[in-house]
Amino acid sequence: MSDQTPVEKPWSGRFNEPTDAFVEAFTASIDFDKRLYRYDIEGSIAHATMLAKQDILTQTESETIIQGLIKIRQRIEEGQFSWSVALEDVHMNIESALTADIGDAGKKLHTGRSRNDQVATDVRLYLRDEITIISDEILRLQHALLDLAEREFDTIMPGFTHLQTAQPITFGHHMMAWFEMLTRDRDRLADCACRLNVLPLGAAALAGTTFPIDRHYTAELLGFDRPSENSLDSVSDRDFVIEFSAAASILMMHLSRFSEELIIWSSAQFSFIELSDSFCTGSSIMPQKKNPDVPELVRGKTGRIFGHLMGLLTLMKGQPLAYNKDNQEDKEPLFDTVDNLKGSLKVFADMMPAVTCNHQKMRQATMQGFATATDLADYLVRKGIPFRDAHEVVGKAVALCIEKGSDLSDLALSELQAFSSAIGDDVFEVLTLEGSVAARNHIGGTAPEQVKQAIARGRASLD
């Protein structure tokens, strides 16, 4: 048994000259697609099992092939396998090693299939597993957000529009907004997993095969919902890669928005939160600095993921049916997207439990932007004042506050009544921050009671 693969290519029979050395290296994909080895072997084992069931291979040949593949997998995992650029890709490296190990039976494994349907199967198997891992990391982050929201369910902070103080909200309510975004992200990945779980193997090069294969049986062995319906589409389709990249881009966009807020909130100008030292770095020249490098890097990686999506769309847009060598270029952006998405989710899930809130700073900031102005307008509406008139009254009251350097709650009752006789001494109940958030006591609102209910629903949805 030898790990030294032959330099003669399995398809070289039609050729009279060897491949140019640069072309050989330029067209090879083994440097990056060898990470598919486990899925390539898994697909080959299922294929050999099916060939024996259909009497295309003998049972002995099938068992010999399967045992040989298992041993090759073990050697790869132990770092004892030699990969050859001359053999181009993961498929030919494994098949050539198999033939070197078990003889002619290894040459029969490729009966009824092509590298075209083989790689399409490998990538689907790979991505199906990765989506599961990514979804688990989303769940871990969601649990961290639920815990943080529960801890700070009634912590008052300013809610912003246009990054201007708008209305008082609770920090717990804000965390639940991110929880909702991640729920949609998880749903999108689940949808993607459903559509990719279709077996291309058996489509062969592009037209199917003349051998009496049983594709339903192969699909069952590999855990696919069904075999694909059209052989041309089967080998050339990369929609599932693009769909995953689109879902990943939306997810990274959410993490980038989250990152932006963490960066702003942890700045000296805001000081709403403190990030753990474990997730920050210092400056080589300014000893006072504590830089939020983790969220900054996630924000930066988002552009990288967006670029991969654009690259994949461009890769596919001009291809005629069926398979083209262009499709070799789908793997590096896919692998990089998977790696960076998993890393970003992991670091966020690790970082969020250690976030601490500066309650005093949040409260002070909420008091500075007339955050209860809408509450005063709503109060006037309940007193029978048309909303547009109430809007004008409150606007004048705010102008007075700006002139005096005070907040609405600091104005005397007589000052408020100068703008509207409908204002009574009960007005101060709605001008407090606690009264403002508590008044929004409906599903989806920021009232602490509603935040607690949202957290309970969130936990139930994850269970």
Stockholm file with secondary structure:
# STOCKHOLM 1.0

chainA/1-463         MSDQTPVEKPWSGRFNEPTDAFVEAFTASIDFDKRLYRYDIEGSIAHATMLAKQDILTQTESETIIQGLIKIRQRIEEGQFSWSVALEDVHMNIESALTADIGDAGKKLHTGRSRNDQVATDVRLYLRDEITIISDEILRLQHALLDLAEREFDTIMPGFTHLQTAQPITFGHHMMAWFEMLTRDRDRLADCACRLNVLPLGAAALAGTTFPIDRHYTAELLGFDRPSENSLDSVSDRDFVIEFSAAASILMMHLSRFSEELIIWSSAQFSFIELSDSFCTGSSIMPQKKNPDVPELVRGKTGRIFGHLMGLLTLMKGQPLAYNKDNQEDKEPLFDTVDNLKGSLKVFADMMPAVTCNHQKMRQATMQGFATATDLADYLVRKGIPFRDAHEVVGKAVALCIEKGSDLSDLALSELQAFSSAIGDDVFEVLTLEGSVAARNHIGGTAPEQVKQAIARGRASLD
#=GR chainA/1-463 SS CCCCCCSSCTTGGGCSSCCCHHHHHHHCCHHHHGGGHHHHHHHHHHHHHHHHHTTSSCHHHHHHHHHHHHHHHHHHHTTCCCCCGGGCSHHHHHHHHHHHHHTHHHHTTTTTCCHHHHHHHHHHHHHHHHHHHHHHHHHHHHHHHHHHHHHTTTCEEEEEETTEEEEEEEHHHHHHHHHHHHHHHHHHHHHHHHHHCEECTTCTTTTCCSSCCCHHHHHHHHTCSEECSCHHHHHHCCHHHHHHHHHHHHHHHHHHHHHHHHHHHTSTTTCCEECCGGGCBCCSSCTTCCBCHHHHHHHHHHHHHHHHHHHHHHHHHTCCSSCCGGGGGGHHHHHHHHHHHHHHHHHHHHHGGGCEECHHHHHHHHHTTTTTHHHHHHHHHHTTCCHHHHHHHHHHHHHHHHHHTCCGGGSCHHHHHTTCTTCCGGGHHHHSHHHHHHHCCSTTSCCHHHHHHHHHHHHHHHC
#=GC SS_cons         CCCCCCSSCTTGGGCSSCCCHHHHHHHCCHHHHGGGHHHHHHHHHHHHHHHHHTTSSCHHHHHHHHHHHHHHHHHHHTTCCCCCGGGCSHHHHHHHHHHHHHTHHHHTTTTTCCHHHHHHHHHHHHHHHHHHHHHHHHHHHHHHHHHHHHHTTTCEEEEEETTEEEEEEEHHHHHHHHHHHHHHHHHHHHHHHHHHCEECTTCTTTTCCSSCCCHHHHHHHHTCSEECSCHHHHHHCCHHHHHHHHHHHHHHHHHHHHHHHHHHHTSTTTCCEECCGGGCBCCSSCTTCCBCHHHHHHHHHHHHHHHHHHHHHHHHHTCCSSCCGGGGGGHHHHHHHHHHHHHHHHHHHHHGGGCEECHHHHHHHHHTTTTTHHHHHHHHHHTTCCHHHHHHHHHHHHHHHHHHTCCGGGSCHHHHHTTCTTCCGGGHHHHSHHHHHHHCCSTTSCCHHHHHHHHHHHHHHHC
//
